[in-house]
Amino acid sequence: MAEEQTSGRGRGDHGWHSARSQGIYCSVILRPALAPADVLVLSLAAGLAVREAVAEVIASTNADALEKAKSQFKPPHLDLRWPNDVLLNGKKFAGLLTELTAEATRVRYAVLGVGLNINQSSFPAELDGVATSLRIEAGHKFSRVELAAGLLKSLDREYRSLLSGGAQTRDAILRRFELHSSYARGRRVLVDENGGFEGITAGLDARGFLLVETANGMRTVISGGVRALD
């Protein structure tokens, strides 16, 4: 874990703004008994783990706030954007990056990088409008220690389940990702792959890749980023 990154990055060598002592910036080394083709499911499971950990902390914090205020409070809306972003109220607040060293049939190790915007009160001008933090959306600061502990516990649950559950568990991960993602089905998107194309998302295939129905038929998104058009 790091207090700050001077060269933080995400997918496609995009930068990741890592304000000192404001977020959670960590890398987890995993040695899964998986084929390289199955690593995408691991990344999707990690996204679910981040969502679950944050949802638990928000629920706990809001319960205390409601008891004190005796008023209604609408919690921030959590969403998953394929393949590796977690959104709060439509803006990006967390990203994941999975990199691996592998042989033809097995993964030697994978490094799962996770960046969460927790207590930032503002962002640089180029990120304003697309990035947010838990503090901005919820209206108060959060304990990074509590969130980091919850994140590691949630990752551990998802990881153990993935490795021990077989094909049925992997299918369940894909179904859960679709359930918690407004981007997985019925969303008009722009995909920055192979020159870029537009279409409507049609769920995940058996490997976890995103399906997009275009004017020229169904296409499978392998690695491109996805942006909503509606």
URHU-V111181 format. One line per field, one symbol per residue. ss: DSSP state (~ for helix, > for strand, _ for the rest). phi: phi as a letter, one per 30 degrees, with the letter a starting at -180 (. if undefined). Layout:
ss: ???
phi: ???
This chain:
ss: _>______>_~~~_>_______>>>>>>>>_____~~~~~~~~~~~~~~~~~~~~~~~~~~~~~~~~~~________>>>>___>>>>__>>>>>>>>>>>>____>>>>>>>>>>>__________>__>__~~~~~_____~~~~~~~~~~~~~~~~~~~~~~~~~~~~~~~~~~~~_____>>>>>>>_____>>>>>>>>_____>>>>>__>>>>>____>>>__
phi: .bdabdbdbbdiiddbdbddicbcbbbccbbddbdedcdeddddddddddeddddddddddddddddddhbdbcdedcbccecbcccbhicdbbbbbcbbcbcdcaddabcccbbbdccdcabeedcdjccabddddciadbdddddddddddddddddddddccidddddddddddddccdcdbicdbcccbhijaclcdbjcddcjddcbdcdcjdbcdcbddbbdcb
